[in-house]
Amino acid sequence: MSVLAFFIGEDYKENTFKVLEFIKNKPEKIKELMDLFFFENNIIVQRCSYSISILAKRNPSAFYPYLEQLLEHLENPKTLGQRRNVLRILKEMQVPTEWEGRLVDNCFKFVYNRKEEIAVVCFSLEILGMFCKTFPELAIELNLAIDSLIPYRSAGIKSRASREKKQLVKFIPN
């Protein structure tokens, strides 16, 4: 059976957990799921994104083989929600050292971009907050970014920003 079959038709929401059971012990099916995620059809990408986000929470290491592709789609998404969904995956992962700078740079770009969608900014703030635990020197820059965006952004971004700001106090010297 093909993974695509789970996302065709009207019962695709009910199939979210069925596809996870289906691919549980079949790494080749994870590849098939990721191929659908990197596909250029917005509907298929959206439909498989929820399954992928659940899988990322359960087993983030399953996505290490796709890390370079994820970062490429973060920078140049093929569909509307792909950037958001890539960030949703990446926030669950321990990103290898060689990719950290690229991810941090992109997250700061998204935070400073006033036209970026709300979820992308919120996930970016969350990822940057996690990096501050490893690299406390980022906390000052993130704090400045938050201060610059709070007056102009949506309630969702303000809420996430204020949560991150509370955490940053631990890393910023007085």
C-alpha positions as CSV (number, residue, x, y, z in Angstrom):
1,M,0.0,0.0,0.0
2,S,1.2,3.5,-0.8
3,V,1.4,6.3,1.8
4,L,-0.3,8.6,-0.7
5,A,-3.5,6.5,-0.4
6,F,-4.0,7.7,3.2
7,F,-4.1,11.3,2.0
8,I,-6.5,11.0,-0.9
9,G,-10.2,11.3,-0.3
10,E,-12.3,13.0,2.4
11,D,-11.2,10.8,5.4
12,Y,-7.6,11.9,5.3
13,K,-7.9,13.5,8.8
14,E,-9.0,10.1,10.3
15,N,-6.1,8.5,8.5
16,T,-3.4,10.7,10.2
17,F,-2.8,8.1,12.9
18,K,-3.4,5.2,10.6
19,V,-0.5,6.3,8.4
20,L,1.7,6.6,11.5
21,E,0.9,3.0,12.5
22,F,1.5,1.9,8.9
23,I,5.0,3.4,8.7
24,K,5.9,2.6,12.3
25,N,8.5,0.0,11.5
26,K,9.0,0.7,7.8
27,P,11.8,3.3,7.2
28,E,11.2,3.1,3.5
29,K,7.6,4.4,4.1
30,I,9.0,7.4,6.0
31,K,10.9,8.2,2.9
32,E,7.7,8.0,0.9
33,L,5.9,10.3,3.4
34,M,8.7,12.8,3.2
35,D,8.6,12.7,-0.6
36,L,5.0,13.6,-0.4
37,F,5.9,16.5,2.0
38,F,8.4,17.8,-0.5
39,F,5.9,17.4,-3.3
40,E,4.7,20.6,-5.1
41,N,1.0,19.9,-4.5
42,N,-0.2,22.2,-1.6
43,I,-3.1,19.9,-0.7
44,I,-1.0,16.8,-0.3
45,V,1.7,18.7,1.6
46,Q,-0.9,20.0,4.0
47,R,-2.6,16.7,4.5
48,C,0.6,14.8,5.3
49,S,2.0,17.7,7.5
50,Y,0.0,16.8,10.6
51,S,1.2,13.1,10.4
52,I,4.8,14.4,10.0
53,S,4.5,16.8,13.0
54,I,3.2,14.0,15.2
55,L,6.0,11.7,14.0
56,A,8.6,14.5,14.7
57,K,7.4,14.7,18.3
58,R,7.5,10.9,18.7
59,N,10.7,10.2,16.8
60,P,12.7,13.3,15.8
61,S,15.7,11.2,14.7
62,A,13.6,9.9,11.8
63,F,14.1,13.2,10.1
64,Y,17.9,13.4,10.3
65,P,18.3,11.9,6.8
66,Y,16.1,14.7,5.5
67,L,17.7,17.6,7.3
68,E,19.3,19.2,4.3
69,Q,16.1,19.0,2.3
70,L,14.2,20.5,5.2
71,L,16.5,23.4,5.4
72,E,16.3,23.9,1.7
73,H,12.5,24.0,1.9
74,L,12.7,26.3,4.8
75,E,14.6,28.8,2.7
76,N,12.6,28.2,-0.5
77,P,9.3,26.6,0.2
78,K,7.4,25.1,-2.7
79,T,4.0,25.5,-1.1
80,L,2.2,28.0,1.2
81,G,2.5,26.2,4.5
82,Q,5.7,24.3,3.9
83,R,7.9,26.8,5.8
84,R,5.6,26.6,8.9
85,N,5.6,22.8,8.8
86,V,9.4,22.5,8.4
87,L,9.8,24.7,11.4
88,R,7.3,22.6,13.3
89,I,9.6,19.6,12.6
90,L,12.9,21.3,13.3
91,K,11.7,22.6,16.7
92,E,11.5,19.0,17.8
93,M,15.0,18.0,16.6
94,Q,18.4,18.4,18.0
95,V,20.0,20.0,14.9
96,P,23.6,18.9,14.2
97,T,26.2,21.5,14.8
98,E,27.0,22.1,11.1
99,W,23.4,23.2,10.5
100,E,22.8,25.3,13.5
101,G,24.1,28.6,12.0
102,R,21.9,28.3,9.0
103,L,18.8,27.6,11.0
104,V,19.5,30.4,13.5
105,D,20.1,32.9,10.6
106,N,16.8,31.8,8.9
107,C,14.9,32.1,12.1
108,F,16.1,35.6,12.7
109,K,15.2,36.6,9.2
110,F,11.6,35.3,9.8
111,V,11.3,37.1,13.1
112,Y,12.4,40.4,11.5
113,N,10.2,40.0,8.4
114,R,6.9,41.8,9.1
115,K,5.2,40.0,6.3
116,E,6.0,36.5,7.6
117,E,3.1,34.4,8.7
118,I,2.3,34.3,12.4
119,A,3.1,30.6,13.0
120,V,6.5,30.9,11.2
121,V,7.5,33.8,13.5
122,C,6.2,31.9,16.6
123,F,8.1,28.7,15.7
124,S,11.2,30.8,14.9
125,L,11.1,32.5,18.3
126,E,10.7,29.1,20.0
127,I,13.7,27.6,18.1
128,L,15.8,30.7,18.8
129,G,14.8,30.4,22.5
130,M,16.1,26.8,22.5
131,F,19.3,27.8,21.0
132,C,19.9,30.4,23.7
133,K,20.2,27.6,26.2
134,T,23.3,26.4,24.2
135,F,24.5,29.8,23.0
136,P,23.6,32.3,25.7
137,E,25.2,35.1,23.6
138,L,22.2,34.8,21.3
139,A,19.9,35.9,24.1
140,I,20.8,39.6,23.8
141,E,20.1,39.6,20.0
142,L,16.8,37.7,20.5
143,N,15.8,40.1,23.3
144,L,16.4,43.0,20.9
145,A,14.4,41.3,18.1
146,I,11.5,40.7,20.5
147,D,11.6,44.3,21.7
148,S,11.4,45.5,18.1
149,L,8.5,43.3,17.0
150,I,6.2,43.4,20.0
151,P,4.6,46.8,19.2
152,Y,3.8,45.8,15.6
153,R,2.7,42.2,15.6
154,S,-0.3,40.0,16.2
155,A,-1.5,38.8,19.6
156,G,-0.1,35.3,18.9
157,I,3.3,36.6,18.2
158,K,3.2,38.9,21.2
159,S,2.2,36.0,23.4
160,R,5.0,33.8,22.1
161,A,7.5,36.7,22.3
162,S,6.6,37.5,25.9
163,R,7.1,33.8,26.9
164,E,10.5,33.7,25.2
165,K,11.4,37.0,26.8
166,K,10.7,35.6,30.3
167,Q,13.1,32.7,29.5
168,L,15.8,35.0,28.2
169,V,16.3,36.6,31.6
170,K,18.3,33.6,32.6
171,F,20.9,34.2,29.9
172,I,21.2,38.0,29.8
173,P,23.7,39.5,32.2
174,N,22.4,42.5,34.3
